[in-house]
């Protein structure tokens, strides 16, 4: 059984993915900028952490079925994300079905990213 906190972490990861990609691109654009040794080290650590998070999110998304991926895109990644009525219309489903599948998507993401660790 997956804990509610883990589902929230998974949802946060998916919702922040576009922002993490943007931040990663920005940090990578600073690679050739003259920086002090300590600033360069901080930049490298931040860039590595973001890269790891982005890769983990995409690995988790790759485990979803095409229908789940479509729902994840609409719910978490698309502009105006989280519009339940848009998901219902796009997938021709009732709200209760969307909620169940949303939970399943978040469970898969949590398991893929954090495994069966604490709370999972």
DRENTORKOL-3810 file (N, C-alpha, C; in nm, 4 decimals):
REM DRENTORKOL-3810
@n.u->0.0852; n.v->-0.1189; n.w->0.0000; ca.u->0.0000; ca.v->0.0000; ca.w->0.0000; c.u->0.0890; c.v->0.1242; c.w->0.0000
@n.u->0.0529; n.v->0.2165; n.w->-0.0809; ca.u->0.1283; ca.v->0.3410; ca.w->-0.0940; c.u->0.0663; c.v->0.4465; c.w->-0.0029
@n.u->0.1499; n.v->0.5126; n.w->0.0729; ca.u->0.1032; ca.v->0.6147; ca.w->0.1660; c.u->0.0631; c.v->0.7417; c.w->0.0904
@n.u->-0.0291; n.v->0.8163; n.w->0.1498; ca.u->-0.0761; ca.v->0.9407; ca.w->0.0892; c.u->0.0354; c.v->1.0405; c.w->0.0660
@n.u->0.1312; n.v->1.0440; n.w->0.1578; ca.u->0.2440; ca.v->1.1357; ca.w->0.1421; c.u->0.3273; c.v->1.1039; c.w->0.0197
@n.u->0.3388; n.v->0.9746; n.w->-0.0108; ca.u->0.4148; ca.v->0.9343; ca.w->-0.1289; c.u->0.3420; c.v->0.9723; c.w->-0.2568
@n.u->0.2096; n.v->0.9634; n.w->-0.2530; ca.u->0.1307; ca.v->1.0054; ca.w->-0.3694; c.u->0.1453; c.v->1.1557; c.w->-0.3916
@n.u->0.1487; n.v->1.2312; n.w->-0.2836; ca.u->0.1663; ca.v->1.3766; ca.w->-0.2955; c.u->0.3047; c.v->1.4103; c.w->-0.3508
@n.u->0.4063; n.v->1.3356; n.w->-0.3049; ca.u->0.5416; ca.v->1.3572; ca.w->-0.3585; c.u->0.5462; c.v->1.3279; c.w->-0.5082
@n.u->0.4785; n.v->1.2201; n.w->-0.5499; ca.u->0.4759; ca.v->1.1836; ca.w->-0.6916; c.u->0.4038; c.v->1.2912; c.w->-0.7724
@n.u->0.2920; n.v->1.3399; n.w->-0.7198; ca.u->0.2186; ca.v->1.4452; ca.w->-0.7899; c.u->0.3028; c.v->1.5720; c.w->-0.8005
@n.u->0.3708; n.v->1.6068; n.w->-0.6943; ca.u->0.4563; ca.v->1.7257; ca.w->-0.6958; c.u->0.5676; c.v->1.7107; c.w->-0.7993
@n.u->0.6272; n.v->1.5929; n.w->-0.8062; ca.u->0.7322; ca.v->1.5679; ca.w->-0.9044; c.u->0.6797; c.v->1.5888; c.w->-1.0461
@n.u->0.5632; n.v->1.5340; n.w->-1.0762; ca.u->0.5074; ca.v->1.5482; ca.w->-1.2108; c.u->0.4691; c.v->1.6923; c.w->-1.2414
@n.u->0.4075; n.v->1.7602; n.w->-1.1456; ca.u->0.3663; ca.v->1.8992; ca.w->-1.1691; c.u->0.4864; c.v->1.9920; c.w->-1.1870
@n.u->0.5967; n.v->1.9611; n.w->-1.1202; ca.u->0.7151; ca.v->2.0469; ca.w->-1.1284; c.u->0.8091; c.v->2.0099; c.w->-1.2428
@n.u->0.7809; n.v->1.9018; n.w->-1.3124; ca.u->0.8698; ca.v->1.8561; ca.w->-1.4195; c.u->0.8984; c.v->1.9634; c.w->-1.5243
@n.u->0.7980; n.v->2.0340; n.w->-1.5767; ca.u->0.8302; ca.v->2.1384; ca.w->-1.6754; c.u->0.9217; c.v->2.2480; c.w->-1.6189
@n.u->0.9038; n.v->2.2821; n.w->-1.4930; ca.u->0.9869; ca.v->2.3850; ca.w->-1.4304; c.u->1.1287; c.v->2.3343; c.w->-1.4064
@n.u->1.1397; n.v->2.2062; n.w->-1.3687; ca.u->1.2722; ca.v->2.1481; ca.w->-1.3485; c.u->1.3488; c.v->2.1420; c.w->-1.4799
@n.u->1.2803; n.v->2.1095; n.w->-1.5889; ca.u->1.3461; ca.v->2.1066; ca.w->-1.7196; c.u->1.3948; c.v->2.2451; c.w->-1.7587
@n.u->1.3137; n.v->2.3450; n.w->-1.7316; ca.u->1.3521; ca.v->2.4824; ca.w->-1.7628; c.u->1.4727; c.v->2.5258; c.w->-1.6791
@n.u->1.4705; n.v->2.4944; n.w->-1.5504; ca.u->1.5821; ca.v->2.5287; ca.w->-1.4628; c.u->1.7086; c.v->2.4557; c.w->-1.5049
@n.u->1.6956; n.v->2.3302; n.w->-1.5430; ca.u->1.8110; ca.v->2.2525; ca.w->-1.5876; c.u->1.8720; c.v->2.3147; c.w->-1.7129
@n.u->1.7888; n.v->2.3541; n.w->-1.8062; ca.u->1.8386; ca.v->2.4190; ca.w->-1.9283; c.u->1.9115; c.v->2.5490; c.w->-1.8934
@n.u->1.8573; n.v->2.6232; n.w->-1.7984; ca.u->1.9223; ca.v->2.7478; ca.w->-1.7558; c.u->2.0583; c.v->2.7193; c.w->-1.6929
@n.u->2.0633; n.v->2.6237; n.w->-1.6008; ca.u->2.1905; ca.v->2.5903; ca.w->-1.5349; c.u->2.2924; c.v->2.5397; c.w->-1.6357
@n.u->2.2474; n.v->2.4638; n.w->-1.7342; ca.u->2.3402; ca.v->2.4148; ca.w->-1.8351; c.u->2.3898; c.v->2.5280; c.w->-1.9244
@n.u->2.3080; n.v->2.6316; n.w->-1.9430; ca.u->2.3518; ca.v->2.7462; ca.w->-2.0224; c.u->2.4598; c.v->2.8268; c.w->-1.9494
@n.u->2.4696; n.v->2.8096; n.w->-1.8188; ca.u->2.5698; ca.v->2.8804; ca.w->-1.7403; c.u->2.7038; c.v->2.8074; c.w->-1.7348
@n.u->2.7138; n.v->2.6936; n.w->-1.8003; ca.u->2.8343; ca.v->2.6104; ca.w->-1.7918; c.u->2.9600; c.v->2.6846; c.w->-1.8364
@n.u->2.9491; n.v->2.7700; n.w->-1.9367; ca.u->3.0660; ca.v->2.8416; ca.w->-1.9885; c.u->3.0837; c.v->2.9797; c.w->-1.9273
@n.u->2.9993; n.v->3.0152; n.w->-1.8329; ca.u->3.0075; ca.v->3.1453; ca.w->-1.7675; c.u->3.1219; c.v->3.1450; c.w->-1.6672
@n.u->3.2018; n.v->3.2520; n.w->-1.6642; ca.u->3.3084; ca.v->3.2570; ca.w->-1.5649; c.u->3.2498; c.v->3.2703; c.w->-1.4239
@n.u->3.2775; n.v->3.1711; n.w->-1.3417; ca.u->3.2274; ca.v->3.1693; ca.w->-1.2044; c.u->3.3403; c.v->3.1335; c.w->-1.1094
@n.u->3.3219; n.v->3.1705; n.w->-0.9844; ca.u->3.4203; ca.v->3.1309; ca.w->-0.8840; c.u->3.4135; c.v->2.9796; c.w->-0.8654
@n.u->3.5146; n.v->2.9246; n.w->-0.8041; ca.u->3.5205; ca.v->2.7798; ca.w->-0.7824; c.u->3.4019; c.v->2.7316; c.w->-0.6994
@n.u->3.3663; n.v->2.8049; n.w->-0.5946; ca.u->3.2548; ca.v->2.7621; ca.w->-0.5091; c.u->3.1212; c.v->2.7739; c.w->-0.5825
@n.u->3.1043; n.v->2.8807; n.w->-0.6607; ca.u->2.9805; ca.v->2.8958; ca.w->-0.7376; c.u->2.9682; c.v->2.7860; c.w->-0.8436
@n.u->3.0799; n.v->2.7504; n.w->-0.9058; ca.u->3.0793; ca.v->2.6445; ca.w->-1.0059; c.u->3.0412; c.v->2.5109; c.w->-0.9417
@n.u->3.0916; n.v->2.4862; n.w->-0.8210; ca.u->3.0593; ca.v->2.3626; ca.w->-0.7490; c.u->2.9103; c.v->2.3577; c.w->-0.7149
@n.u->2.8568; n.v->2.4696; n.w->-0.6665; ca.u->2.7132; ca.v->2.4777; ca.w->-0.6342; c.u->2.6302; c.v->2.4539; c.w->-0.7601
@n.u->2.6701; n.v->2.5159; n.w->-0.8693; ca.u->2.5994; ca.v->2.4984; ca.w->-0.9963; c.u->2.6014; c.v->2.3515; c.w->-1.0406
@n.u->2.7164; n.v->2.2876; n.w->-1.0264; ca.u->2.7288; ca.v->2.1468; ca.w->-1.0658; c.u->2.6390; c.v->2.0573; c.w->-0.9813
@n.u->2.6315; n.v->2.0839; n.w->-0.8512; ca.u->2.5471; ca.v->2.0045; ca.w->-0.7616; c.u->2.3996; c.v->2.0244; c.w->-0.7949
@n.u->2.3586; n.v->2.1492; n.w->-0.8148; ca.u->2.2188; ca.v->2.1770; ca.w->-0.8498; c.u->2.1820; c.v->2.1122; c.w->-0.9829
@n.u->2.2716; n.v->2.1247; n.w->-1.0792; ca.u->2.2467; ca.v->2.0677; ca.w->-1.2115; c.u->2.2350; c.v->1.9153; c.w->-1.2032
@n.u->2.3208; n.v->1.8529; n.w->-1.1268; ca.u->2.3162; ca.v->1.7063; ca.w->-1.1122; c.u->2.1867; c.v->1.6618; c.w->-1.0441
@n.u->2.1442; n.v->1.7344; n.w->-0.9419; ca.u->2.0200; ca.v->1.7006; ca.w->-0.8718; c.u->1.8986; c.v->1.7152; c.w->-0.9617
@n.u->1.8947; n.v->1.8234; n.w->-1.0375; ca.u->1.7837; ca.v->1.8442; ca.w->-1.1303; c.u->1.7831; c.v->1.7385; c.w->-1.2398
@n.u->1.9004; n.v->1.7087; n.w->-1.2944; ca.u->1.9100; ca.v->1.6081; ca.w->-1.3997; c.u->1.8594; c.v->1.4732; c.w->-1.3486
@n.u->1.8973; n.v->1.4379; n.w->-1.2270; ca.u->1.8531; ca.v->1.3115; ca.w->-1.1678; c.u->1.7010; c.v->1.3078; c.w->-1.1496
@n.u->1.6433; n.v->1.4175; n.w->-1.1030; ca.u->1.4982; ca.v->1.4243; ca.w->-1.0834; c.u->1.4230; c.v->1.4163; c.w->-1.2162
@n.u->1.4722; n.v->1.4867; n.w->-1.3169; ca.u->1.4069; ca.v->1.4851; ca.w->-1.4484; c.u->1.4146; c.v->1.3450; c.w->-1.5083
@n.u->1.5308; n.v->1.2832; n.w->-1.5009; ca.u->1.5455; ca.v->1.1479; ca.w->-1.5549; c.u->1.4564; c.v->1.0485; c.w->-1.4811
@n.u->1.4470; n.v->1.0606; n.w->-1.3501; ca.u->1.3612; ca.v->0.9709; ca.w->-1.2725; c.u->1.2151; c.v->0.9879; c.w->-1.3116
@n.u->1.1727; n.v->1.1118; n.w->-1.3320; ca.u->1.0337; ca.v->1.1370; ca.w->-1.3717; c.u->1.0053; c.v->1.0755; c.w->-1.5087
@n.u->1.0970; n.v->1.0909; n.w->-1.6026; ca.u->1.0748; ca.v->1.0336; ca.w->-1.7352; c.u->1.0814; c.v->0.8816; c.w->-1.7347
@n.u->1.1665; n.v->0.8239; n.w->-1.6512; ca.u->1.1672; ca.v->0.6772; ca.w->-1.6381; c.u->1.0326; c.v->0.6292; c.w->-1.5866
@n.u->0.9791; n.v->0.6989; n.w->-1.4873; ca.u->0.8492; ca.v->0.6618; ca.w->-1.4304; c.u->0.7385; c.v->0.6783; c.w->-1.5340
@n.u->0.7408; n.v->0.7867; n.w->-1.6093; ca.u->0.6389; ca.v->0.8093; ca.w->-1.7112; c.u->0.6453; c.v->0.7039; c.w->-1.8217
@n.u->0.7639; n.v->0.6525; n.w->-1.8474; ca.u->0.7775; ca.v->0.5509; ca.w->-1.9523; c.u->0.7122; c.v->0.4187; c.w->-1.9131
@n.u->0.6843; n.v->0.3987; n.w->-1.7857; ca.u->0.6208; ca.v->0.2756; ca.w->-1.7383; c.u->0.4693; c.v->0.2791; c.w->-1.7487
@n.u->0.4153; n.v->0.3948; n.w->-1.7794; ca.u->0.2706; ca.v->0.4079; ca.w->-1.7897; c.u->0.2204; c.v->0.3538; c.w->-1.9232
@n.u->0.0976; n.v->0.3074; n.w->-1.9222; ca.u->0.0347; ca.v->0.2665; ca.w->-2.0474; c.u->0.0092; c.v->0.3926; c.w->-2.1308
@n.u->-0.0147; n.v->0.3792; n.w->-2.2612; ca.u->-0.0424; ca.v->0.4986; ca.w->-2.3425; c.u->-0.1610; c.v->0.5802; c.w->-2.2890
@n.u->-0.2657; n.v->0.5132; n.w->-2.2421; ca.u->-0.3806; ca.v->0.5854; ca.w->-2.1879; c.u->-0.3434; c.v->0.6582; c.w->-2.0584
@n.u->-0.2657; n.v->0.5913; n.w->-1.9714; ca.u->-0.2221; ca.v->0.6557; ca.w->-1.8469; c.u->-0.1312; c.v->0.7745; c.w->-1.8769
@n.u->-0.0447; n.v->0.7592; n.w->-1.9752; ca.u->0.0462; ca.v->0.8680; ca.w->-2.0106; c.u->-0.0322; c.v->0.9880; c.w->-2.0624
@n.u->-0.1327; n.v->0.9609; n.w->-2.1436; ca.u->-0.2178; ca.v->1.0691; ca.w->-2.1951; c.u->-0.2860; c.v->1.1418; c.w->-2.0797
@n.u->-0.3376; n.v->1.0648; n.w->-1.9839; ca.u->-0.4022; ca.v->1.1253; ca.w->-1.8676; c.u->-0.3015; c.v->1.2043; c.w->-1.7848
@n.u->-0.1825; n.v->1.1493; n.w->-1.7662; ca.u->-0.0788; ca.v->1.2185; ca.w->-1.6890; c.u->-0.0416; c.v->1.3499; c.w->-1.7560
@n.u->-0.0317; n.v->1.3481; n.w->-1.8884; ca.u->0.0005; ca.v->1.4712; ca.w->-1.9612; c.u->-0.1061; c.v->1.5776; c.w->-1.9364
@n.u->-0.2324; n.v->1.5374; n.w->-1.9433; ca.u->-0.3418; ca.v->1.6337; ca.w->-1.9245; c.u->-0.3500; c.v->1.6797; c.w->-1.7791
@n.u->-0.3378; n.v->1.5854; n.w->-1.6852; ca.u->-0.3545; ca.v->1.6178; ca.w->-1.5436; c.u->-0.2385; c.v->1.6964; c.w->-1.4837
@n.u->-0.1159; n.v->1.6613; n.w->-1.5226; ca.u->-0.0002; ca.v->1.7150; ca.w->-1.4508; c.u->0.0942; c.v->1.8002; c.w->-1.5352
@n.u->0.1037; n.v->1.7755; n.w->-1.6642; ca.u->0.2100; ca.v->1.8375; ca.w->-1.7433; c.u->0.1630; c.v->1.9474; c.w->-1.8382
@n.u->0.0377; n.v->1.9423; n.w->-1.8803; ca.u->-0.0121; ca.v->2.0385; ca.w->-1.9787; c.u->-0.0458; c.v->2.1727; c.w->-1.9139
@n.u->-0.0414; n.v->2.2812; n.w->-1.9931; ca.u->-0.0877; ca.v->2.4092; ca.w->-1.9406; c.u->-0.2341; c.v->2.3959; c.w->-1.8970
@n.u->-0.2684; n.v->2.4590; n.w->-1.7871; ca.u->-0.4025; ca.v->2.4452; ca.w->-1.7322; c.u->-0.4190; c.v->2.3083; c.w->-1.6676
@n.u->-0.3050; n.v->2.2545; n.w->-1.6220; ca.u->-0.3014; ca.v->2.1194; ca.w->-1.5673; c.u->-0.4030; c.v->2.0975; c.w->-1.4564
@n.u->-0.4450; n.v->1.9755; n.w->-1.4457; ca.u->-0.5333; ca.v->1.9374; ca.w->-1.3373; c.u->-0.6801; c.v->1.9578; c.w->-1.3651
@n.u->-0.7162; n.v->1.9960; n.w->-1.4862; ca.u->-0.8562; ca.v->2.0199; ca.w->-1.5191; c.u->-0.9258; c.v->1.8855; c.w->-1.5372
@n.u->-0.9965; n.v->1.8437; n.w->-1.4337; ca.u->-1.0615; ca.v->1.7137; ca.w->-1.4334; c.u->-1.1643; c.v->1.7004; c.w->-1.5442
@n.u->-1.2380; n.v->1.8055; n.w->-1.5709; ca.u->-1.3390; ca.v->1.7979; ca.w->-1.6766; c.u->-1.2735; c.v->1.7790; c.w->-1.8132
@n.u->-1.1532; n.v->1.8352; n.w->-1.8332; ca.u->-1.0812; ca.v->1.8153; ca.w->-1.9598; c.u->-1.0400; c.v->1.6697; c.w->-1.9756
@n.u->-0.9973; n.v->1.6089; n.w->-1.8658; ca.u->-0.9593; ca.v->1.4677; ca.w->-1.8708; c.u->-1.0815; c.v->1.3819; c.w->-1.8981
@n.u->-1.1909; n.v->1.4107; n.w->-1.8312; ca.u->-1.3152; ca.v->1.3351; ca.w->-1.8525; c.u->-1.3575; c.v->1.3428; c.w->-1.9988
@n.u->-1.3505; n.v->1.4615; n.w->-2.0564; ca.u->-1.3905; ca.v->1.4787; ca.w->-2.1958; c.u->-1.2924; c.v->1.4109; c.w->-2.2915
@n.u->-1.1629; n.v->1.4293; n.w->-2.2675; ca.u->-1.0614; ca.v->1.3741; ca.w->-2.3572; c.u->-1.0585; c.v->1.2218; c.w->-2.3545
@n.u->-1.0847; n.v->1.1646; n.w->-2.2381; ca.u->-1.0762; ca.v->1.0191; ca.w->-2.2239; c.u->-1.2127; c.v->0.9520; c.w->-2.2210
@n.u->-1.3186; n.v->1.0294; n.w->-2.2314; ca.u->-1.4563; ca.v->0.9769; ca.w->-2.2293; c.u->-1.4783; c.v->0.8883; c.w->-2.1067
@n.u->-1.4520; n.v->0.9449; n.w->-1.9883; ca.u->-1.4659; ca.v->0.8716; ca.w->-1.8622; c.u->-1.5422; c.v->0.9542; c.w->-1.7608
@n.u->-1.5989; n.v->0.8838; n.w->-1.6662; ca.u->-1.6636; ca.v->0.9484; ca.w->-1.5522; c.u->-1.5555; c.v->0.9953; c.w->-1.4541
@n.u->-1.5919; n.v->1.0893; n.w->-1.3685; ca.u->-1.4964; ca.v->1.1429; ca.w->-1.2718; c.u->-1.4395; c.v->1.0342; c.w->-1.1810
@n.u->-1.5239; n.v->0.9427; n.w->-1.1367; ca.u->-1.4760; ca.v->0.8379; ca.w->-1.0462; c.u->-1.3689; c.v->0.7517; c.w->-1.1134
@n.u->-1.3842; n.v->0.7246; n.w->-1.2424; ca.u->-1.2835; ca.v->0.6470; ca.w->-1.3162; c.u->-1.1535; c.v->0.7254; c.w->-1.3287
@n.u->-1.1663; n.v->0.8545; n.w->-1.3532; ca.u->-1.0471; ca.v->0.9390; ca.w->-1.3648; c.u->-0.9729; c.v->0.9427; c.w->-1.2313
@n.u->-1.0450; n.v->0.9565; n.w->-1.1209; ca.u->-0.9806; ca.v->0.9577; ca.w->-0.9891; c.u->-0.9065; c.v->0.8275; c.w->-0.9618
@n.u->-0.9705; n.v->0.7149; n.w->-0.9965; ca.u->-0.9052; ca.v->0.5851; ca.w->-0.9753; c.u->-0.7788; c.v->0.5738; c.w->-1.0591
@n.u->-0.7867; n.v->0.6129; n.w->-1.1836; ca.u->-0.6700; ca.v->0.6022; ca.w->-1.2719; c.u->-0.5622; c.v->0.7026; c.w->-1.2348
@n.u->-0.6030; n.v->0.8184; n.w->-1.1884; ca.u->-0.5065; ca.v->0.9184; ca.w->-1.1405; c.u->-0.4263; c.v->0.8618; c.w->-1.0249
@n.u->-0.4959; n.v->0.7973; n.w->-0.9317; ca.u->-0.4273; ca.v->0.7360; ca.w->-0.8179; c.u->-0.3309; c.v->0.6276; c.w->-0.8651
@n.u->-0.3724; n.v->0.5473; n.w->-0.9608; ca.u->-0.2877; ca.v->0.4398; ca.w->-1.0131; c.u->-0.1638; c.v->0.4981; c.w->-1.0800
@n.u->-0.1796; n.v->0.6063; n.w->-1.1531; ca.u->-0.0654; ca.v->0.6728; ca.w->-1.2158; c.u->0.0332; c.v->0.7186; c.w->-1.1084
@n.u->-0.0184; n.v->0.7837; n.w->-1.0047; ca.u->0.0691; ca.v->0.8335; ca.w->-0.8981; c.u->0.1365; c.v->0.7190; c.w->-0.8231
@n.u->0.0659; n.v->0.6080; n.w->-0.8049; ca.u->0.1265; ca.v->0.4910; ca.w->-0.7406; c.u->0.2417; c.v->0.4370; c.w->-0.8249
@n.u->0.2212; n.v->0.4276; n.w->-0.9550; ca.u->0.3268; ca.v->0.3786; ca.w->-1.0435; c.u->0.4486; c.v->0.4713; c.w->-1.0406
@n.u->0.4226; n.v->0.6004; n.w->-1.0432; ca.u->0.5327; ca.v->0.6969; ca.w->-1.0412; c.u->0.6087; c.v->0.6862; c.w->-0.9090
@n.u->0.5373; n.v->0.6806; n.w->-0.7984; ca.u->0.6020; ca.v->0.6707; ca.w->-0.6672; c.u->0.6869; c.v->0.5445; c.w->-0.6578
@n.u->0.6345; n.v->0.4321; n.w->-0.7014; ca.u->0.7092; ca.v->0.3074; ca.w->-0.6976; c.u->0.8316; c.v->0.3127; c.w->-0.7883
@n.u->0.8158; n.v->0.3712; n.w->-0.9054; ca.u->0.9283; ca.v->0.3782; ca.w->-1.0002; c.u->1.0391; c.v->0.4699; c.w->-0.9514
@n.u->1.0021; n.v->0.5787; n.w->-0.8871; ca.u->1.1027; ca.v->0.6768; ca.w->-0.8456; c.u->1.1653; c.v->0.6417; c.w->-0.7106
@n.u->1.0811; n.v->0.6041; n.w->-0.6138; ca.u->1.1328; ca.v->0.5817; ca.w->-0.4798; c.u->1.1324; c.v->0.4356; c.w->-0.4370
@n.u->1.0786; n.v->0.3484; n.w->-0.5211; ca.u->1.0791; ca.v->0.2056; ca.w->-0.4903; c.u->0.9908; c.v->0.1739; c.w->-0.3706
@n.u->1.0195; n.v->0.0614; n.w->-0.3097; ca.u->0.9400; ca.v->0.0155; ca.w->-0.1966; c.u->1.0047; c.v->0.0568; c.w->-0.0654
@n.u->1.0537; n.v->0.1783; n.w->-0.0616; ca.u->1.1206; ca.v->0.2285; ca.w->0.0582; c.u->1.0225; c.v->0.2689; c.w->0.1653
@n.u->1.0628; n.v->0.3615; n.w->0.2469; ca.u->0.9823; ca.v->0.4075; ca.w->0.3592; c.u->0.8475; c.v->0.4601; c.w->0.3114
@n.u->0.7430; n.v->0.4076; n.w->0.3693; ca.u->0.6088; ca.v->0.4517; ca.w->0.3358; c.u->0.5495; c.v->0.3832; c.w->0.2144
@n.u->0.6304; n.v->0.3044; n.w->0.1450; ca.u->0.5784; ca.v->0.2353; ca.w->0.0252; c.u->0.5659; c.v->0.0881; c.w->0.0503
END
